């Protein structure tokens, strides 16, 4: 399975972000990928008025993403914001392609490191998986990466790949935490972990202000035994990686943590 990781910087303009998605999806298709993954908050970057820009799943932004997926002939995963409750939004991953048309609402909200996502976001409650090229893929969003049970549940439900879309908060040691956690979740679940972050705004000269999480880059693909297969730097980049899915079965023979788990 050939997957593209689109480490980009979303902007305050949803229309501009549609162009970014289209251009990178075309590049991914030309490189032979059948799936391209964009970061969390791809519709509009954090630090903007999320409630004012939230749209339903049948609204224009999601509809145009589905149209792009159909016309380009690739499956697209991209973060957006849909209406929540009591004036809040839901932090949603849209999955659009010939084989899948579904979405995931982020379960674990980022109330950490001085930021309170729950002030503006309604949490989801249901893990989501989808089929692609005969495989099951689980999805997760950013702060979910710190919670192994979600990844293990996907694996126990047949997932061979876990996809993470993020706008990872900046700070001392955060890039290292990002990579370490991706390795840990791969080892917990003996799945490939494909973790796509927003690029680091500082890498292109943008000044940072406030507490909104805007990305550190370093998108990464981890093998089922915790090895880094490919990793981006801090700046915008398109990574295309061919996953040898036979490694999942091999890893589970060598490291049967799913079979050996004991409920305590």
C-alpha positions in Angstrom: 0.0 0.0 0.0 1.5 3.3 -1.1 0.5 6.2 1.2 1.4 9.9 0.9 1.9 12.1 4.0 1.1 15.7 3.1 2.9 17.8 5.8 1.5 21.2 4.9 0.5 24.5 6.6 -3.2 25.2 6.6 -4.2 28.8 6.6 -7.1 31.0 7.8 -8.8 30.7 4.4 -10.7 27.4 3.8 -10.7 28.1 0.0 -7.0 28.4 0.0 -6.8 25.2 1.9 -8.8 23.4 -0.7 -6.2 24.4 -3.3 -3.5 23.0 -1.0 -5.3 19.7 -0.7 -6.0 19.5 -4.5 -2.4 20.3 -5.4 -0.9 17.8 -3.0 -3.4 15.1 -3.8 -2.5 15.4 -7.4 1.2 15.1 -6.6 0.5 12.1 -4.4 -1.4 10.4 -7.2 1.4 11.1 -9.7 3.8 9.5 -7.2 1.7 6.3 -7.2 -0.1 6.7 -3.8 -3.6 5.5 -3.4 -4.2 7.4 -0.1 -3.0 10.9 0.9 -3.2 12.0 4.5 -3.4 15.7 5.5 -3.2 17.1 9.0 -5.8 18.0 11.6 -7.3 21.4 11.1 -6.8 21.3 7.4 -10.0 23.2 6.6 -8.9 26.1 8.8 -5.9 26.4 11.1 -6.3 26.6 14.9 -6.2 30.2 16.2 -9.1 31.2 14.0 -12.9 31.3 14.7 -13.7 27.6 14.5 -17.4 28.0 15.2 -17.9 30.6 12.5 -16.1 28.4 9.9 -17.6 25.0 10.9 -19.6 23.2 8.2 -21.7 20.1 8.1 -20.4 17.0 6.4 -22.7 17.7 3.5 -21.5 21.3 3.3 -19.4 22.9 0.5 -15.9 22.2 2.0 -16.5 18.5 2.5 -18.3 18.2 -0.8 -15.4 19.7 -2.7 -12.9 17.3 -0.9 -15.0 14.4 -2.1 -15.1 15.8 -5.6 -11.3 16.2 -5.6 -10.9 12.6 -4.4 -13.2 11.4 -7.1 -11.6 13.4 -9.9 -8.0 12.7 -8.9 -8.7 9.0 -8.1 -7.3 8.9 -4.7 -8.5 8.6 -1.1 -8.1 11.8 1.0 -8.1 12.1 4.8 -8.2 15.7 6.0 -9.1 17.5 9.2 -12.1 19.8 9.4 -14.5 21.3 11.9 -18.2 20.4 12.0 -21.0 21.8 14.2 -21.0 20.5 17.8 -23.3 21.3 20.7 -23.8 24.6 22.6 -22.0 26.7 20.1 -18.9 24.4 20.0 -17.6 22.4 17.1 -16.4 18.9 16.5 -12.9 18.2 15.5 -13.5 15.9 12.5 -11.4 13.8 10.2 -13.1 13.5 6.8 -12.3 10.3 4.9 -13.3 10.5 1.2 -12.6 8.0 -1.6 -14.0 5.4 -3.9 -13.9 2.8 -1.1 -14.7 4.9 1.9 -16.9 7.9 2.8 -16.9 8.3 6.5 -15.6 10.6 9.3 -14.2 10.5 12.8 -14.8 13.0 15.6 -11.8 13.4 17.9 -12.4 11.6 21.2 -9.5 12.9 23.4 -9.5 16.7 23.6 -6.3 18.6 24.1 -6.7 20.1 27.5 -3.0 20.2 28.3 0.1 22.5 28.1 -2.0 25.6 28.8 -4.6 25.0 26.0 -8.2 24.0 26.5 -9.6 22.4 23.4 -12.8 21.5 25.2 -13.7 25.2 25.5 -14.5 25.2 21.8 -14.8 21.5 20.8 -17.4 18.8 21.6 -15.7 15.4 22.0 -16.5 12.4 19.9 -17.2 9.0 21.4 -16.9 6.4 18.7 -13.7 4.9 17.2 -13.7 4.8 13.4 -12.0 2.4 11.0 -12.3 2.1 7.2 -11.3 -0.3 4.4 -8.7 0.5 1.8 -7.2 -1.9 -0.7 -8.5 -4.9 1.3 -7.0 -3.6 4.6 -8.6 -2.1 7.7 -7.2 1.3 8.8 -7.9 3.0 12.1 -7.9 6.8 12.5 -6.9 9.1 15.3 -6.4 12.8 15.9 -3.4 14.5 17.5 -3.9 14.2 21.4 -5.4 10.7 20.8 -1.8 9.6 20.2 -1.2 9.7 23.9 -3.9 7.0 24.6 -2.9 3.5 23.7 -6.3 1.9 24.1 -7.7 3.5 21.0 -4.8 2.0 18.8 -5.1 -1.4 20.5 -8.9 -1.4 19.9 -8.3 -0.7 16.2 -5.8 -3.5 16.0 -8.1 -5.9 17.7 -10.7 -5.0 15.2 -8.5 -5.9 12.3 -6.5 -2.8 11.6 -3.0 -3.2 10.1 -2.4 0.6 9.8 -3.3 3.4 12.3 -3.4 6.9 10.7 -2.9 10.0 12.9 -3.7 13.5 11.8 -2.3 16.3 14.0 -1.6 19.9 14.6 0.8 19.1 17.3 1.4 21.9 19.9 4.8 23.5 20.0 7.1 23.6 23.0 10.3 22.2 24.5 10.6 18.5 23.7 7.3 18.3 21.8 8.8 17.0 18.6 10.6 14.3 20.4 7.4 13.3 22.3 5.6 13.1 18.9 8.0 10.6 17.5 8.3 8.6 20.7 4.6 8.3 21.1 4.2 7.2 17.5 6.7 4.5 18.1 5.0 3.4 21.3 1.6 3.2 19.7 3.0 1.1 16.8 4.5 -1.3 19.4 1.3 -1.4 21.5 -0.8 -2.4 18.5 1.8 -4.0 16.2 0.4 -1.9 13.3 2.0 0.6 11.0 1.5 4.1 12.4 1.3 6.9 9.8 1.4 10.2 11.7 0.9 13.4 9.7 1.5 16.8 11.4 1.1 20.4 10.3 4.5 21.7 9.2 6.3 24.0 11.8 5.2 27.6 10.9 8.7 28.8 12.1 10.3 26.7 9.3 8.9 29.1 6.7 9.4 32.3 8.8 6.0 32.6 10.4 6.0 34.1 13.8 4.2 32.2 16.6 1.9 33.8 19.1 -0.8 32.5 21.5 -1.3 28.9 22.7 -3.1 27.5 19.6 -1.3 24.3 18.5 0.1 25.0 15.0 2.4 22.0 14.3 6.0 21.0 14.7 6.4 18.9 11.5 8.3 15.7 11.7 5.5 13.6 10.1 6.6 10.0 10.5 5.9 6.4 9.4 6.6 3.7 12.0 6.8 0.0 11.4 4.8 -2.5 13.6 8.1 -3.2 15.5 8.7 0.5 16.2 11.2 1.4 13.6 11.2 4.7 11.7 10.6 4.0 8.1 10.4 7.6 6.9 10.3 11.0 8.6 10.0 14.6 7.4 11.7 17.6 8.8 10.1 20.7 10.2 9.2 22.3 6.8 6.4 21.5 4.4 7.0 18.2 2.6 5.2 15.4 0.8 6.4 12.0 1.8 5.4 8.9 -0.2 5.9 5.6 1.5 5.2 2.0 0.3 4.0 -0.1 3.3 4.9 -3.8 3.2 1.8 -5.0 5.0 3.3 -8.5 5.4 5.4 -7.0 8.2 2.3 -6.8 10.4 1.7 -10.5 10.4 5.5 -11.1 10.9 5.6 -8.6 13.8 2.6 -10.3 15.5 4.3 -13.7 15.3 7.5 -12.2 16.9 5.7 -9.9 19.4 2.2 -11.2 20.2 1.2 -8.5 22.6 -2.3 -8.4 21.4 -2.7 -12.2 22.0 -0.9 -12.0 25.3 -2.9 -9.2 26.8 -4.4 -10.0 30.2 -7.3 -8.0 31.5 -6.4 -6.8 35.0 
